C-alpha cells in the first residue's frame, strides 16, 4: 500500500478509498478487502505514533543543551563587540599619530612620479634623435617592417614631446615620412585590396593603425571599389540604349547590394568598423556617379506626359534598394557609425529632393492638363449633360490618383500642399461646370427678356429640357456624395501617415529607428513647412471624431453653389412659359378701345370666362407634378442629396422638407409674385377689364385649391 499520498496537502479521502477498493483482486470480496485495508491503516497509525513519541522524547532531552549553546553564543558576541571597539580606538590613534607621515609619503610619491615622467621624456627625446638619425637609410633599404617600426617609434616619441619648442617642425617631418611610406606602399595596397589578400591587408591595417593613418588606408579601399561601381554604372546604363531607366537602375542597385554582401564578410576580418567603411564607400559611389543620378532622372522624365508616375517608379526602385540595404546592415550586425548611415540615406534619396519639394507644382500641372482633356462643352443640352455626368468619374479618379501620388512619392510629407492642389483642381472643375450651366442658360435663352405673346398664341411646353435640367441636379448630388467620400479617404490617408510623420518629427523613441524607411526630406530642407505640417496633422487628430469638419471646405461650398446654380436652371426652364404668359397682362391697356365697345352691350349678368393665357398657366402647373413624379419617387441617393441641399427661388415655408412640395410651392409662389407684379403694372382698366381680371383671379384661386392636394400628396 502506498502511504505517501497521506502527506499531500490536497489529500482527498474519498478518492483514496475509491482507488484502494478498485485495486483489489476480483476473487477477494469487498468486505474482506476493506477489513485488510483497515488493519493495515491501524498498523501504520501505530507506527506513526511510536515515531512521534520517540521524536518528542529526543526533543525534550536536547532542550537543556540548546539553551547552554545559546548562552555561549551570546557571551562570545559580547566579547567580539568589545574587541571591535578596542580595534576602532587603536585605528583612530594610528591615524592621529601618522597623519603627517602619510602626507610626506604622498608628496614623495608625487615627486617620484614627476621624476619618472621627466626621465621618460628625456629617453623619448633621445629616442627621437636616435630614430631620426638613420631614417633615410631605413627607407633606402626598402624594408617595410623596419620602416614601419621606425615610424611607430617616432610617433610614440612625438606624442611625449608635445611641449617642446620645435614640436611643429618635428610633426611636419614625421608626416612627410608617413607620406613617403604611404607612397611606397600604395601600389601594394591597391593590389591587396583588388585581390582581397587578407594577410597582407591585415599587416597594412596594423601599420597604418600604429602610425594613426587608418583613415587613409580605408580611403584606398574606398577608391578601389568606387571605381568598380562607376564601371558597373556605365555598363548598366549603356548596355541597352532602349532599356528604360527603371530597369537598369534596379540592376545597378542589385550590383551595389551584391557588393555589400561580398565585401562585408571580408571587411569584418580587416577593419574595426566594417559597416562604417562600406557605408562611406556606397555614399561616395552614389554621390560621384558620372553622369550623376539627378542628371539621369532629369533626362528620363524630360518630355514625358506623366512625370509623376515616372518619378514614383524610380523612387520605389530606390526605396526597395534602401530597405534591402537596411536589412543587410541589420543581418550582418556589423559595426556601423549612425552618422555614416544617415549620410548614406541622404545619398540614396537626395536625388529626388528637388522633385519632392516641387511636388505641388508637378501635381497641379498634371491635374490641370488632365482636366483640360476632359470634354465638357458641346452643342445640345442632352449631349452636354451626358459629358458632365461622365466627367465626375474622371475627376474623382484623378483626385484619388493625386492622393496616391502624394503617399507613394512623398510619404505624406506634402499633405498640406496636396490639399491646396486639390482645392485648386476642384475649383477649376466647378468653374468649368458652372460655365457649362451658364452656356445652357444661353442656349435656352433664359437670361433674355421674354418677347410678349399675342393673347391667342398657344403656350409651347418642352418638358425634355426640364428632365435634362434635373439630370444636372443629379450630377451635382453625385458630386457632393463623391466629394464627402473623397474627403474621408483623404482624412484617413493623412491620419495613417500622420503617426509616422509626427513620430519622426518629435523624435519618438518608442519605435525602432529606421532611417531608410522614414526619410524626412521636408524637415531637412524646409523646417518651417514641416512644423506647419505637424500642426495640420495635430488638428486632424484632434477633430478625428467630428464628422462635420471637412478638409476641403472651400470645395464643398463651391459644389453647393453649383448645386444652387443647377436648381436655378431647372426652375427657370419650368417658369419661363409661365412668365411669357403673364407678360400678356399689360396688353389689356392696349385693347382699351375694344373693351369700351364691349361694355356698351354686355350686361352685368354675363359671365366672362378666364383668358386663354390663364388657362395655359393652369394646364402647365397641373402638368408639373406629373413631370416631377419620376424624379421624386425613385430611390436616387444623388438626386435626393442635391434636392435636399438645393435652394429654390421663392423659398417654401419652414418645415416643408418634401422635395415635391418645395418645387410646387416655389413655382406657385413665383407665379403669384409675377402675377401681382403684372397687375401692379396696369395703370387703368375699364369695367370689362375689371370683370376679366376678376375671372382670371378666380381661376387662379381655384387652381391653387386644386394644387393643394397634389402638393400634400
Helices and strands as residue ranges (DSSP letters): G 4-7, H 13-22, H 30-133, H 135-141, H 144-160, H 167-195, H 198-210, H 214-238, H 245-268, H 274-287, H 293-301, H 307-332, H 338-349, G 350-352, H 353-357, H 359-372, H 381-410, H 415-444, H 463-506, H 521-525, H 527-542, H 553-582, G 585-588, H 592-599, H 612-633, H 637-645, H 659-680, H 687-712
